[in-house]
Amino acid sequence: MSSRRSRQASSSSRISDDQITDLISKLRQSIPEIRQNRRSSTVSASKVLQETCNYIRNLHKEADDLSDRLSQLLETIDPNSPQAAIIRSLINE
């Protein structure tokens, strides 16, 4: 009886093929490298996922780079100035 329950529980938490197709389609529209491709609808799901991972990695890198630049800027201004407070709030978000 417990194996039947676990199968029912796992099948209810599974995502359907239609949902996967819909999510891949949304990713195609969200990732600039794919969206700019004239044949974006023919890009395979695995390519969409690869490009999505690359895009997220690049966003993380850009965020880290911006944080570093803000930290460097913060070192060059008066720590009690309103600008320093704004920079600190941006770094801590």
Sine and cosine of phi, psi and omega as CSV:
sin_phi,cos_phi,sin_psi,cos_psi,sin_omega,cos_omega
0.00,0.00,-0.61,0.80,-0.03,-1.00
-0.93,0.37,-0.56,0.83,0.03,-1.00
-0.92,0.40,-0.55,0.83,0.05,-1.00
-0.91,0.42,-0.68,0.73,0.03,-1.00
-0.89,0.45,-0.68,0.73,-0.02,-1.00
-0.91,0.42,-0.60,0.80,0.06,-1.00
-0.91,0.42,-0.66,0.75,0.02,-1.00
-0.91,0.41,-0.66,0.75,0.00,-1.00
-0.91,0.41,-0.69,0.73,-0.02,-1.00
-0.94,0.34,-0.57,0.82,0.01,-1.00
-0.95,0.31,-0.50,0.87,0.02,-1.00
-0.97,0.25,-0.38,0.93,0.01,-1.00
-1.00,-0.05,-0.10,1.00,0.02,-1.00
-0.96,0.28,0.49,-0.87,0.03,-1.00
-1.00,-0.10,0.64,-0.77,-0.06,-1.00
-0.98,0.19,0.31,-0.95,0.05,-1.00
-0.87,0.50,-0.61,0.79,0.03,-1.00
-0.90,0.43,-0.63,0.78,0.02,-1.00
-0.92,0.40,-0.65,0.76,0.03,-1.00
-0.89,0.46,-0.71,0.70,0.02,-1.00
-0.86,0.51,-0.68,0.73,0.01,-1.00
-0.91,0.42,-0.67,0.74,0.00,-1.00
-0.92,0.40,-0.65,0.76,0.05,-1.00
-0.89,0.45,-0.65,0.76,0.03,-1.00
-0.89,0.46,-0.66,0.75,0.04,-1.00
-0.91,0.42,-0.63,0.77,0.06,-1.00
-0.90,0.44,-0.66,0.76,0.03,-1.00
-0.82,0.57,-0.64,0.76,-0.04,-1.00
-0.98,0.22,-0.36,0.93,-0.11,-0.99
-1.00,-0.06,-0.44,0.90,-0.09,-1.00
-1.00,-0.05,0.90,-0.44,-0.09,-1.00
-0.82,0.57,-0.64,0.77,-0.04,-1.00
-0.89,0.46,-0.51,0.86,0.00,-1.00
-1.00,0.02,-0.67,0.74,-0.04,-1.00
-0.86,0.52,-0.57,0.82,-0.03,-1.00
-0.97,0.24,-0.27,0.96,0.01,-1.00
-0.96,0.27,0.79,-0.61,-0.02,-1.00
-0.89,0.46,-0.45,0.89,-0.02,-1.00
-0.95,-0.32,0.66,0.75,-0.08,-1.00
-0.87,0.49,-0.48,0.88,0.00,-1.00
-0.95,0.33,-0.27,0.96,0.00,-1.00
-0.99,-0.14,-0.03,1.00,0.03,-1.00
-0.94,0.34,0.74,-0.67,-0.06,-1.00
-0.92,0.40,0.38,-0.92,0.01,-1.00
-0.88,0.48,-0.64,0.77,0.00,-1.00
-0.91,0.43,-0.62,0.79,0.05,-1.00
-0.92,0.40,-0.63,0.77,0.04,-1.00
-0.88,0.48,-0.70,0.72,0.00,-1.00
-0.92,0.40,-0.65,0.76,0.05,-1.00
-0.88,0.47,-0.73,0.68,0.00,-1.00
-0.90,0.43,-0.58,0.81,0.04,-1.00
-0.90,0.44,-0.71,0.71,0.04,-1.00
-0.88,0.47,-0.70,0.72,0.04,-1.00
-0.87,0.49,-0.68,0.73,-0.01,-1.00
-0.89,0.46,-0.70,0.72,0.01,-1.00
-0.91,0.42,-0.68,0.73,0.06,-1.00
-0.85,0.52,-0.69,0.72,0.01,-1.00
-0.90,0.43,-0.63,0.78,0.04,-1.00
-0.89,0.45,-0.68,0.74,0.04,-1.00
-0.88,0.48,-0.69,0.72,0.00,-1.00
-0.89,0.45,-0.70,0.71,0.03,-1.00
-0.88,0.48,-0.67,0.74,0.02,-1.00
-0.89,0.45,-0.68,0.73,0.05,-1.00
-0.89,0.46,-0.69,0.72,0.01,-1.00
-0.88,0.47,-0.69,0.73,0.03,-1.00
-0.90,0.43,-0.64,0.77,0.05,-1.00
-0.88,0.47,-0.68,0.74,0.05,-1.00
-0.88,0.47,-0.69,0.72,0.01,-1.00
-0.90,0.44,-0.63,0.77,0.05,-1.00
-0.91,0.41,-0.63,0.78,0.05,-1.00
-0.88,0.47,-0.67,0.74,0.03,-1.00
-0.90,0.43,-0.66,0.76,0.03,-1.00
-0.90,0.44,-0.64,0.77,-0.01,-1.00
-0.87,0.49,-0.55,0.83,0.01,-1.00
-0.94,0.35,-0.31,0.95,-0.09,-1.00
-0.99,-0.15,-0.07,1.00,-0.04,-1.00
-0.87,-0.49,0.22,-0.98,0.01,-1.00
-0.89,0.46,0.84,-0.54,-0.05,-1.00
-0.90,0.43,-0.29,0.96,-0.01,-1.00
-0.99,-0.14,0.04,1.00,-0.05,-1.00
-0.98,0.22,0.38,-0.92,0.07,-1.00
-0.87,0.50,-0.56,0.83,0.02,-1.00
-0.90,0.44,-0.64,0.77,0.02,-1.00
-0.90,0.44,-0.63,0.78,0.03,-1.00
-0.89,0.45,-0.65,0.76,0.02,-1.00
-0.90,0.43,-0.71,0.71,0.00,-1.00
-0.89,0.46,-0.70,0.72,0.02,-1.00
-0.88,0.48,-0.64,0.77,0.01,-1.00
-0.91,0.42,-0.58,0.81,0.03,-1.00
-0.93,0.36,-0.63,0.77,-0.01,-1.00
-0.93,0.38,-0.58,0.81,-0.08,-1.00
-1.00,0.09,-0.07,1.00,0.01,-1.00
-0.99,0.13,0.00,0.00,0.00,0.00
